[in-house]
Amino acid sequence: MSDLPPLESELPPEALRVRALATRHTTGGGEGDVVWHAWGQGQPLVLLHGGSGSWTHWIRNVEALAAAGRHVLVPDLPGFGDSARPSDGQDADAVAPVVGRGIRQLVGDAPVDVAGFSFGGLVAALMAAADPQLVRRLVLLGAPGLGLRDKRLPLTSWRTLQDPAQRMAAHRGNLAALMLHKPEAIDDLAVALQAANVPRDRMHRRRLALTDILARTLPTLACPMDAIYGEQDALYCDVLPALREKIATPPKFGELVLVPGAGHWVQYEAAEETNRALLRLLA
C-alpha cells in the first residue's frame, strides 16, 4: 500500500457524497487488497479507470448507470488509489489477471459487461482476451496501445513544488494538456480529483500504452466490442482516421462513437452523452 492516507481523506465533498452511496468491497490481489465500490442493483457493469486515477474517474457516471438498472462495480485498480500493487509487474498485463479474479469473486462466473477508460481500457482488453468467458461485452473509452503514439504528452512536474497553489496550477495545466478539452471542463472538482489521485499512482514503470499491444490484442477478442472516444482527445484528435482503422479490428466490433467537443476524459467532460452511449451500446 501507499504511505499516503486513504483516498477519502483528500476527496472533495462531491466525491464523498457519491462515495457514501456506494458499498465497499475488497478482493485479494498482489501485495494486499483491491478496493472496490459498488452502486445499484441489476446486471453487473464493471468500470475500469485510467492511469494515475481511481474510481473517481467515473464520478459523473456511476449514479446514472446505477439508476438505469445496473450493478456498477468500480475498483481502484491495483497500484492506484487505495488498492495494493500487483505482485508480479508494473503495467496493465500484471493488473488484468488480478481484476479478473476480483470480478469472479464479487459476481460469480457469469460474464459481465466491462467499460475501460484509457489505461483501464487496455487492462479490460487484455483481461477479455485472456479469459473469454469473463466479459460479455466490452466498451473502450480513450484506450491507448494502438501504436499511434510512441511519446507521452509533455506534462508539468508537480512533485517538487512545495507551494500548494503552484501544485494545483500544475494539476490544472496537466488536465488541460491531456485530459480535458474545454477550459470550463477543468473545474474545481476535476482539479481536486487530480490532486488526490496522482500521488497514489505507484505504477511508475508503465510503458505498454506507448506500444501497439491493444492493436495486436483486439483481433483476438471473442466478445462484442464498441468504443467511445472524445473527438478532441489530445492523444488521437490528429489521427482519427487511423484510430478508426485500428479500433475496428475485433471480429465482433460494433461501433466507434466520437463525442464532439470532448477530450480524453470523455466520461467526465461529456458525462450525459457518454452515459447515454454506454447504455445504448450495452443494451
C-alpha angles and dihedrals in degrees: 000000000000121000087230122099119261115296092245090065090069101035120114121242096265092055091047089052092053092043091052089062092058136085114231121224134174131207129187123258142140116327095357143323129343110221119220133184122203133195132186135356133267135057110009119253117184117204120197119199130220132260117296087015143103137202085300091079083079097044094122094047112044097075095047093046091047090048088055090062103269130132096227115204120186123178129196092238115242109282094021135085111347096338125107121244121262112260099228110042150005103234146059094285090061093044098049100068092046091053092045092054090047092053091053090047092053103038107016131235102317113109116259137206113252130194117187127192121208107309087011089057090056090049091049094051093048089048093050092048093049095045111028092179093059104065122057095182131356129210119187121202118194091333118179130207096084096122091246096113130035098176133060122240112259109263130182116254110237103172096086095046111107098182110086092214091054091048092052090047089053091050090049091050092049091051088054093048098048117003115036132036107195116063091224090057089065092080130159092269093055092048093047092050091048091050091051096043108044098060088056094059104111095168098091101155099062112145107148093091089068093054132071094253094123092048089053093045100048097071089056097056117117096191127079111265136197133173139215120196132169110248088224096045104151090221097054113014090102094049104041096136090053090045090054091050095047097044096050098065104096113106090238099038113156118176144341110216114200111197111212117234095007128120133209097298088059097161090058101039094042101023100156093047091046094048091051092047093048094050091046094049092046096045 
